[in-house]
């Protein structure tokens, strides 16, 4: 039998510290996977579940969005994917008795880790106005309550409909249709907080806000640059792809403020060499860059390419690009001293990277939130695109842009129309298909939604999955804003912080997870997802749902839509809930690239969505070409006596879901409230290893925010920087500190000082 959830909340501010690891995975990963799974499930359930992860006839891992290979391994999952599956497939249950025993005020004192360990939600629950406890409510009554609040609004824009990346294509399409039938484009999503900067930069420069490469391209690349990303923890199956590329002759460069074990050496647990041998050394060149210095690095590379005879692919630039003359004139001059200050790198290392670039015909740049969560994130990614365009590394096999998304369907949700600023073409197609006029005014993204709740303009907040309160910046401001709502609703599989920070009234609507069987009167149903490389494939759960009467996300959306829009609405919501093929038929007529959706998604491996820059070297931009851009060199300025803090994940977490209190590769066990500081910086600031400090963030408007009691850990971080886990440090990031253009919170650029803890 699975172990019971913890009754006591373990202390998280007294961790044990050991030297960091220099290799990832191997036998320890297998042991850790099995131990974590056994804590949640019986042995038979572990086997029945894990054998179906990422298989053609199984379910898509609820963790990251890394794609599956053409021929998936029998164990096509990583350690952290197995943790995500175990968390969802757990045999622990939360019943109404749990809520009767625990007042909301008491639950609010628990950590996110403790809340998540209590098990799967089983019953719709209502926290009524003035109540101290959640109480059971029927499904029809819950939908009627939501309808009552929505129809009482002065304007449909008084509601916001948030989406987590785990929502399926079918549920996401129905969800955005409902919101727009209601009359609002307030469709914030988790992309707003992570890869919005990527989408903004890529749409402007290439015309498509997605990556342009496939797994096959990675295997064919000559040079792969991994910047601002830690695949060993955040996308572990990427390490297998990098290993395959390396064995095919690729060079790999990692650009990061911290050395990461997974990029140093990978012990593939699916091979004998990985289990008992030394594994594969992945990184050929490690550039330990200062936080926020990536723009300066790529500007320097571009300057070197422009001044190297024969380095620029002049034929490609002339035929396919616009803005080259302005870019080249700006990049011809370089302030080398400014580059060295911003990057913290010796010039010789930059020249070494330049040499690797000159020796490579096919180059891919991969990145994640280390690039996207700075004020200058969009210019940084534009400069990455400049770098690739110079040598024709877009639309060529083995080359291109590779933003690595987080949640398993965050990219698919955006494709389905989860976006506060939809294109006119999408709205036109949606309106034609469903015979209505969609709202045209732009809606609120995540940060603007919080501001609107704070100001009383959004009064109903509905979340399809996720943990909005914990994931958002400026924790105190976010929680205060949420509490101003009339109603908050969360469609969830498990308990989290967002369920205990509520509006005047709050609903928890439990739902099926990826691992659960979904059967309607029409028979077994499946959903579909889009991975980080634009592949769309099916997902079928196999486990008995954790409680009878549990609804799927599709059923929740469609029943809510009927309750709110009334019987007069002509959309066949009931047909959508009965047979998901009916939704896919509509998607095929609205969303480009989904022709013959029902047939193609049933093929093993699914199908690839079209990508004009990759497929035909055509660029649907304003100029009709790939756009070079001018991006002035900028980097964060840090006052004396301060450090620049970045937030990051522990190895035992996925976004805000904390699986355990260990970060094995970084040598941290039994706790999370740590701040990693370079020993030289610590000596200058008088910070002893093991000392407890408060982190105080400082902002240009004179405001400060405090995160109390973090243990100082001397760690090989790049000079001038520090690192600590989120969501514990989200409190330090102001609501108004966002990236230019994308409005993404600047969680990687937090100026902090250290004060002794009380």
N, C-alpha and C positions, 0 to 999 in steps of 0.2 A: 504494500500500500504506500501511496505517496505520503511524505511527511506532512505534518500539520504546519500551517503558517506560524511565524513567530508571534508570540503574545507580547513580548517586550520589544521596544524599539531600540536596536543596538546603537551604541555611541558611535558617531562618525567623525569625531574630532580627535581621536587618539590612535592614529594609524601606526603601523610598523613599517619601517623603511629599510630596504636592502638595495644593493647596486642594481641598476637597470640591466635588462637582458639585451643580448646582441643577436638573437635569432628568434623567429616567431614560429608558432605551430609545433609540429612534431608530436611525439608521444604525450607530452604534458597537455596539449590541446585536446587530444582524445580523452584523456583521463578527466580533464575539467568538464568537457562536454557531457560525459556520462554521469558524472557526479551531479551536475546541475539538473540534468534531465530526471535523474532518479529522485531528486528532492521534490519534483513536481508530479511525477507520473509513476505508475507501476511499470515493471520491465516489459510486459507485453505491449502496453500502450506506447512506450518509448520506441520499440521496434516497428510497430504498425504505423507510427507517425513519421519517424525520420526516413523510412524507406520511400516515402511519397514526396519528400521535399524536392521541388524544382525538377520533377520528372514530367514527361509529356502527359501522362495520365493522372498526375498528382496535383499538388497545389503549389502556388508560388510562395516562396518564403516571405513571411511578413516583415522581414528585416530590410536589407538594402536593395537597391535597384540594379545591382550588377547583373548582366545578362547570363543566360545559360549557354554553354557550348552546343554545337550541333549534335554531338554525341555525349550526353551527360554521364558522368560517373555514377556508379550505383549509390555512392554517398555524395551527392552533389549539393553539399552544404558545408558551411564553415562552423567554427566554434560558436561565433556570435549568432549565426543564423539558427543553430540548434538551441541556443538560449532563448531566442525570440519564439521559436516554435514551442519549447517547453513552457514558457510563460503563458502562451495562449492555450495550449493543450492540457494545462494543469488539471488535476482532479480536485483541486480545492474549489470551494463554492462559497459565494456570499449570498445568503438568503435574507429575507426580511428580519429574521431574528437577530442578525448581525447589526442591522441599523437600529433595531429596538434597543439593543444593548449599548450602542455607542452614540452619544449625542454628537451632532455635527461639530460643535465647539471642541469636543475632545478629539475627534478625527483630525481637525485642523492643526492640532499640536503634534501629530505624527509626521514622520518623514515620508517622502514620496516612495522610498524603498519599502517601508513597512506597509503602506497602503497597497502597493502593487503586489505584495506577497500574499494578500488575503484570499485571492482566487478570482474566479469568473463571476461576473454579475449574472443574476438569473431572473430578476423580476423588475418591471418598471416601478420606479420609486419617485415619490413627490415630497419635496420639502415645502410645505405650505407657508404662507406669510405668517411670521411670528412663531412658527413651530421650532422646536429644538431638535427634532429627530425626523429623518426621512421615514415615510410610511408607504406601504404598497398602494398602487393605483392600477386600474385596468387600462388596457391599451386604448380602447375607445375613449375612455375618460381623459387619458393623457393627450390624445390628438385633439379632443374637443377643447381642452384647456389651452393648448398652443394656438388653436384657431381663434379662440376668444381673445387672446392677447394680440395676435397679429391683426385681426380685423378691427381692433380698438385703436390702432395706431393712426396718427394724423396723416402719415405718409408711409408707403412701403419702405422707404429709405430709413425708417425707424427700426428696421431689423437688419441683422447681419448674419450671413450663413457661411461659417468657417468650414474648411475641409482639410483633413489630414491626408497625407500621401498614401495611406493604406486603403482608401476608398477605391472600389473597383471602377472600371470604365462605365459599366452599366449604371451603377448607383450614382456616379458623378454626373453623367449626362442627365439622368432624371432629376437630380438635385438642382443643377443649374437651370433646367427647364422650369421647375417649380418656382425658383426664386424670380426668374424673369417673367413668368406668368403672373406672379404676385406683383411685380412692377419694380424690381430693384436689381442693380448690378453689384450690390454689396456682397461680393464673393471672395473674401480674403482666404488665403491658404498658406500652408507652411512654406511654399516656395518664396513667399514674400520675405521670409526670415533667413533664407539660405542662398538659393541660386538665382534670385531675381536679378542680381547684378550680371550673372552670366547671360540670362535671357535678354536683358537690355542691351548689353554690348554686342552680342552675336546677331540680334535682330538688326541693329543699326549697320553692322559691318558686313555681314554675310547674307542677311535677309531671312534667316531661320534661327530661332532662339534655342536650338538644341545642338548637341554634339553631332559631328559629321563622320565619326568612325564606327566601325564594327569590330567585333572580336577578331575577325580575319585580318583587319588592318593592323591591329596590335601585333599579331603574329608575324606580319610582313615588314614591320617598321625597322629602320636602321637605328633610329635614336628615339627614345621615349623620355620626355622630361616630366617628372612628377612634382608639381609645385603646390605647396600649401595643402598637403593631403597626407593622411596616415592610413593607407589601406590595411595595414595589419590589424587594426582595431575596427575601422569604419566600413571597410569593404574587403574582408579577408579573401574572398574568392578571386579578387583581382590579382593576388599574389601568384596564383596558379597561371594566370594569363601572362604575367610578367616573366615568370620562370620559363614558360614556353617560348616567349619572345627572345629571352636571353639565350636559350639553347639554340635558337635559330640565327643567332649572331647579332642581336640588337644590343646597343649600349643603353644604359639607364642612368639618368641623372636625377637625383632627388634634391629639391630646393625646399628647405624647411628650417625653422628656428630651433627645432629639437631633433636630435637623432632618434629615429624610430626603428625598433627591432625588426619589424616586418620588412622594411626596405634595406636593412643591412643583410640579413640572411634568412632564407625561407626554407623550412623543413617541411616539405609537402607531406601531410599525413596520408595521402593517397598513393604514395610510392615507397618502396623499400628504402631508397636513398634518403627520403625525408624522415622515415621512422628510425632507422638505425645508423644512418650516415651523417655527414656534415651538412646536408642540404645544399642549397644553391646561393651563392653570393649574388645579390641582385644589383646593388648600386655600384657603378663604376666611378662616379664622381658625386660627392656630397657637398653641396654648397649650403653652409649653415648661415643662412641669411638673417639679418635683423628683421623684426616684425615690421611689415609695411614696406619693405625694400624691394618688392618684386617689380614694381613699375620701373624703378631705376635700373634694375638688372636687365630687363628686356629692352629698355632704351639703349643701354650700353651695347647689348648684342646687336641691335639694329644699326647703331652707328658703325660698329665694326664691319657688319656685312656690307653696308653702303660704301665703305671706304676700302673694301677688298675687291680688287679687279676680278670680274667674272662671277662674283658670289650671288648676284641678283639674277633671278629668272626673268630677264627682260621681255621675252616673248609672252609669258604668262601675264606679267604686269601690264603690258601694252594692250593685250586682247581682253583681259577680264577685270581690270581694276580701274578705280577712279580715285582721285585725290592724291596720286603718287607724288606729283611735283611739290605740293605744299608739305607733305610729310617728309620728303627727302630733304627739302631745304631746311626744315626745322631740325631733323635728326643729324644733319651734317655737322652741327656743332654739339659738343658734349662737354659738360662740366665734370671732369673726371673726379675732382675732389668731392663734389656733391654726390656722385655715384658711390664713392667709397664710404662716405658718411652714412648714406641711406641704407646701403647693403651690409656694411660691416665686413665685406669680403676683400681679400687681397686682389689686386688687379690681375695677378697671374692666374687666379682661378677663373676669372671671367674670360681671360684669353684662352684658357684651357677648354672651357665650354665652347667658345667660338671655334676652336679647332675641331671639336667633335661635330659641331654643326656643319662645318665645311666638308667633313668627310662623310656626311650622311645625305643620301638622296631622298629619303622618306622619313619625315619627322612628325611625331605626335606630341602634343602638350596636354597633359592631364592636370586637372586642378579641382579643388573643392573649396571649403569655406575659409581656408587660410588666405585665399585671394578675394573672396566675395564679400567679406564682412569688415571692410575698411571704408572710410569716407571716400577714398579714391579708388574703390574697387572697380567701377565701370571703366575708367581710364586704364587701369592695369590690364584688364582683359582685352580692351581695344588694342593695347600695345602687344599683347600676346598674338592677337590676330595679325597685326602688322608684321610681326616676326615670321609667322607662317606664310603670309602672302609673298614676302620678299623672295622666297625660294620656291614658290608655286606649290606649297605643301597643303593645299586645300583642293579636294576633288581628284586626288591622286591616290591609288591604292597604297596602303601602308602609311598614310599621312592624314593629318587633320586636327580638329579641335575635339577635346574629350573632357567636358565638364562631367564629373562623376556625381550623380544625384544620390540623395540619401534614401528616403522612403521608397518602398517597392513600386508604388504607382504614382509618385508625385508628378512625374512627367506626363503620365496618361491623364491625370485629372486636368492638367492644363490643356491638353489636346481636346478633352471633352468639353471645354468651355468654362472651367473653373478659373475665372479671371475677372478682375474688377474693371479691366480696360479692354473689353473684347473688340475685335476688329469689326468693321462695318460688314465685311463679307460674311463673317460667321453669323452675325445677327440677322442679316438678310436671309441666309439659308435657313436658319432656325425659324424665322417668321414665316417664310414660305411653307415650310414643312408642317407647321402647327397652326397656320392661319391666324396669327396674331401679330401685333406690333411690339417687339421687345423694347425695353427702355434703352435709350441711347446714351444718357448721361453716365460718365464714369462713376464707379462706385468706390468704396473704401477698401484699401489694402489692410494688412494686419495692423500696422502702426496707426493708420488713420482711423481704423475701427476702435482702437483703444482710446484715441483722442475723442472720437464721437461718443463713446460710452461715458467718458469722463465729463463731457460737456452736456450730457443729457439728450443728445441727438439720436443715439441708438439705444433703444429700450428693451429690445428682445435680441438675445444672442443665442444662436443655434450652432452647435459644433458637431460635425460629422467626423467622429474619431478625434484622436490627438489629446493633448494636455495643454490647452491654450494658456492657462495661467502660468504654468511652470516654464513653457517654451518661450514666452514673450519677454521683451526687455523690461527694465525698470519695474521690478517685481512689485514694489509697494504701490506705485502709480497704477499698474495694471490691475492689481487686486482691488484697489479703491474704485477704479472705473467699473469693473465687473459688478461690484456690489451696488452700483447705482442703477443697474438694469431692473426692469420690472420682472423679467423672466429670463432664466438661463437654462438651456437644454443641452445635454450631452449624450450622443449616441456612442456607447462604449462597450468594450468587452471586459475591462477591468477598472478597478477603482484608482483614481489619481487625485492630485491636488485640486484640479479644476472642479471636482465634485463637492469640495468643502469650502470653496470661495464662491459664493453664489449671489444671484440677484434676490429680489424680495421673495420670489418663488423660484424653485429649481426642480427640474426633472432629470432623472437618469433613465435612459432607454437602453436596456441591454440588447446586444445584437450578436448575430453569428460572426465567427471569425473565419479566417482563411482555412483553418484546419477542419471546420465543421461541415457536415453534410447539409446541403440546402435542397430540400424537396418540397415542391408545391403540388397542387392537385393535378398539374400537367406532367408531373414527373420530376426526376432529378434535374437540377439546374447547375450551370457553371457560370463563372464570371471571367472577365479578361482584364489584363494589365499590360502596360507598356513599360519596358525596361529603360535603362539609362542610355541605350544605344538605338532606341526607336523600334525595337522588335515588340510585336503584340502577340500574346499567347494566352491560352486558357488557364484557368485555375479551378480545381475541383477538390473540395474538402472531403474527408472520408470518415471523420469521427462523429459519433452520436452527439448532437448538441447538448450543452451542459444543463439544459432545462427544457421541459416541454413548453410549447407555445412561444419559444424565442423567435423573433423575427429577423430576417435578413435586412441589410441596409436598404436594398431595393424595396422591400415590403414596407419598411418604415417611411421612406420618402414618398412612395406612391399613396399609402394610406393617409399620410399627412396632407399631401396635395389635394386629395379628394375632400378631406375634412375642411380644408381652408378655402379651396376654390369653389366647392359646392358641386351639386349634381349637374349643373348647367355647363360646366367646363367640358368641352368636347374631347380633350385628351384622354385616350383609353388607359387611364392609370391602372385599372383592374387587369387589363390584358398584360400590361408591363409587369405587374407583380406575379402573374400566373406563369408567364413564359418569357424569359429574358431574350429569346430570339426576336421578340417583337420590338424590344428596345434597340437591339443591334441593327434591325432593319432600318430604323429611323436614323441611327448614327450614320449608317452607310449613305444616306441621302443628304446628310447635313455636313459631315466632317470629311474633308478631302483625304484620300488615301485609304478609305475604309470600304471601297467597292467590294461587293460579294463577301461582306464581313462574316456572315454566319458560316459560309463554307470554308473560307481561308483560316479562320481562327480554330477550326477543328482539325487542321492539319498538324502533325507533330512538329513542334518548334514554332508554329504560328507563321507570321509574315512580317516583313520589314515595311515600315512606312516610307513614303518617298521623301527624299531630301535633295532638293535641286542642286545646291553647291556640290554635294558628294556625287550625285548620279550623273549630272550633265554639265557641271561647271557653269551653271547659270545661277544668277543671284537676284532674288526678288526684293531688292532694296529700292530706295527712292531713286537712285541713279541707274538701276538696272545692272550694276556691276558690284564687285566686292570693293568696299570702301576702305582705303587707308585713312587714318585719322591722326591728328596732331594732339599729343597728350603731354603737357608740360610736366617736367620732372617734379614730383612732390613726394614727401614722406612724412610720417608723424614726427613732430618736434616734442621732445621729452625734457622737461625742466630738470635741473640738477637736483639730486636727492630723490628722484622718482624713477619708476620703471614703467615700461609699457606692458600691460597685461593682455594675454589672449585667453579666451575660454576654450576648453577642449573637452573631449569625452574620456572617461576612464575605459579600460578594456571590458569592464563588467557593466556596461550600459549601452543603450541604443537611444540616442536623442535624450528625452527626459525619462525613459524607462530604465530604472536601475536594477540590474539582475543580481548584483552582489556588491560587496564593499572592497573588491580587490582591483588593482591595476597591475597585473602580473608582469607585463613587459617593462613597466617603469619602476618596478620594485616596491610598489605601494600596496599594502594589504591591511584589511581591517578598518578602513576609514576613507573618507572622501574630502575632508576639509583640510586640504594641503595647498601650499603655493610653492611652485618650483622656481628656484632662483639660482642663477649662476654663482658659484662660490666667490668669484672675484667681485661681483656686484654686491653680494651679501657682506663681504668684508668691508667694502667702502661704506655700506649703509649700517654696519654694526648689527647685522642679522645673524644670529647663531643658528646652526643647524638644530632643529628641534624646538626652537623658540616659537611661542604662539603670538600671533599678531592679528590686529584688525586690518583689513584692506579698505582703504579710503580712496575712492575715485574722485578726481578733480576735473572740472570741465570749464570751458572758456567763458561760460556765463556766470562763473563764480560758484556754481552749485557743487555739492559734494554728496556722495552716497557711501554707505558703510556696510561691509560684510564682515561680521565678527568671527574671531577665533579660528584662524587658519594656522596650521603647523608649517613652519618654514622647512623646506627640504632643499638642501644643496644639490643642484642638478645641472647637467651640461646644457643649459639653455643658452642661446645666443646672447652675447653681452647686451645689456640695456633692456632686456625683456624678462618676462615672468609668465607663468602659466598656472591656471587653476581650473577646476571642473565647473561645468554648468550642469543643472540650473542654479547651483548655489551662488554663482557669481553674476547671474543675470540682474540682480538687484543693483549692480554697479553701473549699468548701461542706461543712460537717460533715454526717455521716449523720443526726444528730439535730436538725438545723435544718430544720424542715419547716413547711408551712402548717397552721394550725389546721383541723381537720375533714378536709381532703383528704390530708394527709401528703405533699404535693408539696414537693420540695426548694426552698429559698428562694434560688434562683440570681440573683434581682434585688435582693437586700438583703444585700450582703456588705460589712461594715465593714472597710476596709483602711488600713494605713499603708504608707509607701514607704521602703525602705531602699536605699542605693546597692548596685548589683550588684557582685558579686565580680569 
